[in-house]
Amino acid sequence: EAQGGEATSLGVQAFSASLLFATAATALDGALSREALVEELEATTSWDGGGLHAEGNPGENQASSCFVLLQVADGAFTRSFPDEGFACDPDWIVETR
């Protein structure tokens, strides 16, 4: 925002992915290799980008059970549900093969 950029969902995903990469690489404390990085990323089973988005499980490639419902009112997004944070329930995940 300080640079005049627009916040978008793809931007949030990209920023979160780069933050996850940097966090995993930093945790290796100088012993960075592809194999070690992949192992560190696979061990990350709880990730929310520091509060940037709902919690997910990238290490096990599992979908998030969380959502927020927004609606457009007067040309802007407004929160409809829940009042704050995210609504989460593991039973909401359905496999669609």
C-alpha positions in Angstrom: 0.0 0.0 0.0 2.8 2.4 0.8 4.1 2.0 -2.7 0.6 2.4 -4.3 0.2 -1.3 -5.0 -3.2 -3.0 -5.1 -3.9 -5.8 -2.6 -5.2 -8.9 -4.5 -5.8 -12.5 -3.5 -3.0 -13.6 -5.9 -0.7 -11.1 -4.3 -1.5 -12.5 -0.9 -0.8 -16.0 -2.1 2.5 -14.9 -3.7 3.6 -13.0 -0.6 2.7 -15.9 1.7 4.6 -18.4 -0.5 7.7 -16.2 -0.5 7.4 -15.7 3.3 7.1 -19.5 3.8 10.2 -20.1 1.6 12.2 -17.5 3.6 11.0 -18.9 6.9 12.0 -22.4 6.0 15.3 -21.3 4.5 16.1 -19.3 7.7 15.3 -22.3 9.9 18.0 -24.3 8.2 20.6 -21.9 9.7 23.0 -21.9 6.8 22.7 -25.5 5.8 20.5 -24.7 2.8 20.1 -27.3 0.1 17.2 -28.3 -2.1 16.7 -31.5 -0.1 16.9 -29.8 3.3 14.5 -27.0 2.1 11.9 -29.5 0.9 12.1 -31.4 4.2 11.6 -28.2 6.1 8.7 -27.2 4.0 7.1 -30.6 4.3 7.4 -30.3 8.1 5.4 -27.1 8.0 1.9 -28.3 8.8 0.4 -25.0 10.1 0.8 -21.8 8.1 -1.1 -18.6 8.1 1.5 -16.2 6.7 1.9 -14.5 10.1 -1.9 -13.8 10.2 -2.1 -12.8 6.5 -4.7 -15.5 5.7 -6.6 -18.5 7.2 -4.4 -21.3 8.5 -3.4 -24.0 6.0 -1.3 -27.1 5.9 1.2 -26.8 3.1 3.5 -29.5 4.3 0.9 -32.2 3.8 -0.8 -30.4 0.9 -4.1 -30.2 2.7 -6.8 -27.7 1.9 -7.9 -25.2 4.6 -11.3 -25.8 6.2 -11.6 -22.0 6.9 -13.5 -19.3 5.1 -14.8 -15.8 5.4 -17.9 -14.7 3.5 -17.8 -11.2 1.9 -20.3 -9.3 -0.1 -20.1 -6.2 -2.2 -22.0 -3.2 -0.7 -21.7 0.3 -2.2 -18.9 -0.9 -4.4 -16.7 -2.3 -1.6 -16.3 -5.7 0.0 -17.9 -6.0 3.5 -17.7 -8.9 5.9 -20.9 -11.0 6.2 -19.7 -14.0 8.2 -18.1 -14.5 10.7 -17.9 -11.2 12.6 -14.1 -11.6 12.8 -11.4 -14.0 11.9 -12.4 -17.1 9.9 -15.0 -19.9 10.3 -13.2 -23.2 10.3 -14.5 -26.8 10.5 -12.5 -29.9 9.3 -15.9 -31.6 8.4 -16.3 -29.0 5.6 -13.6 -30.5 3.5 -14.9 -32.9 0.9 -12.8 -35.0 -1.5 -14.0 -34.6 -5.1 -12.3 -37.3 -7.1 
